[in-house]
Amino acid sequence: MNSTPPALAPIFAVLEDALLTAQAAFDKLPGSAVIRRYVQSSHQNDPGRTLLELLLLIFAIRTLLQSRTRAERNGKHFIQFSEKVCC
């Protein structure tokens, strides 16, 4: 007995294919088995912890990438030197 409406079947097929492709790519990464075991054991004990750790990881990566590119975009320094000091 399948309760999925026929209009949503192609969307679910595409999503399933995308998830399988992402899983295959993740399994090719070195250390992915260790990460998978850690997430499974922590999620089993506390699913909220897994979500919190994922959000913290995304925030840390975003912060690291943002701090490196912010100085390049602005082109300004925090300290303004006068012409007498600079030259």
Secondary structure, DSSP 8 states (H G I E B T S, - for coil): ---S-TTTHHHHHHHHHHHHHHHHHHHTSTTHHHHHHHHHHHHHH-HHHHHHHHHHHHHHHHHHHHHHHHHHHH---SS---HHHH-
